[in-house]
Amino acid sequence: MALNRLVTLSIVLCSLAACDDASKPKQGNVITKEETHTAPSKKLENFQKQDVNDKSAMQAMILEGIKKKLPILIDQATQMTEVSTKDNVFIYHYEVKGIPVSVMNTHYWQENMKKGIQVQYCKNDDNIKIFKDFFTGGSIYNYFVENKLIYTTTITPEECHEVN
């Protein structure tokens, strides 16, 4: 009895899969033969022109992967709202709520933030090492309150030697 159900279910699933016309172009969206060959050859051409040490494609993938997850709540007071890159530097933008600007402007708060960021950035972790290989210029951390930049700090791979 169970075998009959399994056979029947298999036949139904195979029939449904065979009837699926999703792979066929819909009317009005017919793709010409030239179009199907242009895109891959353009991609192939761009790939072949790319320098062996050019990390820009992977940097863009990393950036887009993170952007898709934004905004990210870091803690009760901090939310990552934007990321970008420039000259092999990864740039973070954070919105801060619940911490007075007067506190954020103190030397004590800024030094503690920099140390905390540096510890995370300099971790002996494979993911962080790979990240630093792609963004060799380091990272910039920008903290905003009501869209006004209050604090910024830069961490470079060279600073990790001071920590480790």
Secondary structure, 3 states (H helix, E strand, C coil): CHHHHHHHHHHHHHHHHHHCCCCCCCCCCCCCHHHHHHHHHHHHHHHHHCCCCCCHHHHHHHHHHHHCCCCEEEECCEEEEEEEEECCEEEEEEEECCCCHHHHCCHHHHHHHHHHHHHHHCCCCHHHHHHHHHCCCEEEEEEEECCEEEEEEEECHHHHHHHC
